[in-house]
Amino acid sequence: MYKDLEARLHDIFWNNEPDADESHLLEKFLLKYPGKALELGCGSGRLLLPLLQKGYNVEGVEISKDMLALLQREAQKMRLCPQVYLADISQHKTSTQYDAITIPAFTLQLFSRDAALSTLIKLRGMACEGAGLYITVFIPWPEILDALEPDAWHPDKETTLSDGTIARCKTRHQIDRTSQSLSRDQHYTISDNSNTILEEQYVHQDLEWYLLPELILMLNQSRWKFDGYDADFSLGNKDSDASLLTLYASAV
Ligand SMILES: C[S@@+](CC[C@H](N)C(=O)[O-])C[C@H]1O[C@@H](n2cnc3c(N)ncnc32)[C@H](O)[C@@H]1O
């Protein structure tokens, strides 16, 4: 997961979608919970490094070596020394107690439902009394509503790289509406301008999705107090049927 080409293209595709920027919400959250923060699944540091640069004290835990190698390379360029741990959160051992914990960019949805709940319980144990928790999830409405045909390849992302080659990601999915899970194959390619594929990678990803009531229940079960949410990365937007939900909770 998050290796090789997929890892290299991760930030490029995110940065190509300006509506998918949640850094303003993260920053507002960290201002409310000053002190030491942890990002679960910090990846290549897309969100973590700019926050460090602004003076926030954010550590990261990340399971993918390739993503952390990208983070370290970028950190060196920015002359930053991030404290990051290469670990699966379920195995990560620490005595640090955090004032804020963030799970942005849908990372929680990569865990099975049981593992997501265990992770929230574990993170609660790593939180100071009164600490804040930030979670962003997405609801795959096009797949749920069959606006995207299952079992067929669909163009998902495309961007021209600085050397003129074209990076693409096509996606094919299967959906289980009863268990609220989505299974996706992704085909990452780099092509030249005559469309010859120079590099490619197939990736399989299993995702869970959650509506607001289930997330609130999971927060209660893991001893986090739900404090509110914003929809579609827009402060004050309370559309609970939106595609993007950012939840806030506190350790009480
Ligand atoms: C969608 S990416 C988000 C990366 C980063 N937060 C960002 O916004 O750019 C999810 C990240 O979570 C990491 N991840 C997934 N499962 C994990 C686990 N069990 N423990 C630690 N990191 C994990 C993945 O390797 C990946 O880098």
The ligand as an SDF file (V2000), in Angstrom:
LIG
                    3D

 27 29  0  0  0  0  0  0  0  0999 V2000
   -4.6240    8.7890    1.8210 C   0  0  0  0  0  0  0  0  0  0  0  0
   -2.9750    8.7170    2.4070 S   0  0  0  0  0  0  0  0  0  0  0  0
   -2.8700   10.2710    3.2490 C   0  0  0  0  0  0  0  0  0  0  0  0
   -1.4590   10.7390    3.4730 C   0  0  0  0  0  0  0  0  0  0  0  0
   -1.3400   12.1130    4.1600 C   0  0  0  0  0  0  0  0  0  0  0  0
   -2.1120   12.1660    5.3810 N   0  0  0  0  0  0  0  0  0  0  0  0
   -1.8160   13.2070    3.2250 C   0  0  0  0  0  0  0  0  0  0  0  0
   -2.8690   13.7710    3.4950 O   0  0  0  0  0  0  0  0  0  0  0  0
   -1.1390   13.4770    2.2340 O   0  0  0  0  0  0  0  0  0  0  0  0
   -3.1160    7.5650    3.7470 C   0  0  0  0  0  0  0  0  0  0  0  0
   -1.7960    7.2680    4.4400 C   0  0  0  0  0  0  0  0  0  0  0  0
   -2.0450    6.4590    5.5940 O   0  0  0  0  0  0  0  0  0  0  0  0
   -0.9980    5.4840    5.7000 C   0  0  0  0  0  0  0  0  0  0  0  0
   -1.4890    4.3650    6.5100 N   0  0  0  0  0  0  0  0  0  0  0  0
   -2.4380    3.4650    6.1570 C   0  0  0  0  0  0  0  0  0  0  0  0
   -2.6010    2.5470    7.1280 N   0  0  0  0  0  0  0  0  0  0  0  0
   -1.7500    2.8750    8.1250 C   0  0  0  0  0  0  0  0  0  0  0  0
   -1.4450    2.2910    9.4010 C   0  0  0  0  0  0  0  0  0  0  0  0
   -2.0650    1.1830    9.8020 N   0  0  0  0  0  0  0  0  0  0  0  0
   -0.5280    2.8800   10.1860 N   0  0  0  0  0  0  0  0  0  0  0  0
    0.1280    4.0100    9.7500 C   0  0  0  0  0  0  0  0  0  0  0  0
   -0.1040    4.5970    8.5500 N   0  0  0  0  0  0  0  0  0  0  0  0
   -1.0340    4.0400    7.7450 C   0  0  0  0  0  0  0  0  0  0  0  0
   -0.7470    5.1260    4.2290 C   0  0  0  0  0  0  0  0  0  0  0  0
    0.4770    4.4690    4.0270 O   0  0  0  0  0  0  0  0  0  0  0  0
   -0.8290    6.4850    3.5620 C   0  0  0  0  0  0  0  0  0  0  0  0
    0.4050    7.1450    3.4970 O   0  0  0  0  0  0  0  0  0  0  0  0
  1  2  1  0
  2  3  1  0
  2 10  1  0
  3  4  1  0
  4  5  1  0
  5  6  1  0
  5  7  1  0
  7  8  2  0
  7  9  1  0
 10 11  1  0
 11 12  1  0
 11 26  1  0
 12 13  1  0
 13 14  1  0
 13 24  1  0
 14 15  1  0
 14 23  1  0
 15 16  2  0
 16 17  1  0
 17 18  1  0
 17 23  2  0
 18 19  1  0
 18 20  2  0
 20 21  1  0
 21 22  2  0
 22 23  1  0
 24 25  1  0
 24 26  1  0
 26 27  1  0
M  CHG  2   2   1   9  -1
M  END
$$$$
